[in-house]
Amino acid sequence: MAKTLLASADTLQTGQTLKFKYTQNGVPREGFLARLKDKWVAYENRCRHIAISLDFDNNQFFTQDGKYLFCQTHGAVYEPDTGLCVQGPCTGASLFALPIEVDESGVWLDME
């Protein structure tokens, strides 16, 4: 398995995100890393309603109150911890979670 360093542990504060590029099955993709209050999560940057990025290329993934992730195009709202869509056109679907590992040196994407 190939591991790629996405960020050092102090790169992001709670509620901040970082976009990154990766390849899955030979296909280039974009993901984003988010630091939550007590954990890190990473998802593919693709709305579950229509296959477009959640942000407008501005790295804004959280709702204004910082409680949820959202799609700026369709208004779909996702739980940050699970990626589950709780409001909008894709309610019940989930963002594609990406495998990460966190250690003292940082946050790593762990793709095959």
Beta strands, then each sheet from edge to edge (+ up, - down):
strand 1: 2-7
strand 2: 17-24
strand 3: 27-35
strand 4: 40-44
strand 5: 69-70
strand 6: 77-78
strand 7: 85-87
strand 8: 100-103
strand 9: 106-111
sheet 1: 1+ 9- 8+
sheet 2: 2+ 3- 4+
sheet 3: 5+ 6- 7+
end
